[in-house]
Amino acid sequence: MSTNTAMKPLTTDQHTLGRIERGEIRAGREAAREIAARAEAAYGDVWPADHAWAQAVTAVAQKDGAQ
């Protein structure tokens, strides 16, 4: 078996950006809101009342089929 010596290893940045582009991991405000909404739904209200959080929790609950 031969080894391709022309290949260069990816930097951590290139690797992470590639994973985001392929949809393997999510990043950004929308992903952060969904993660926070799931945590709030699982563990209760941790943050003060905020209309954006309420919308995110509702959206996640509807997406998961919960009422």
Secondary structure, DSSP 8 states (H G I E B T S, - for coil): ----TT-----HHHHHHHHHHTTSS--SHHHHHHHHHHHHHHH---S---HHHHHHHHHHHHHTT--
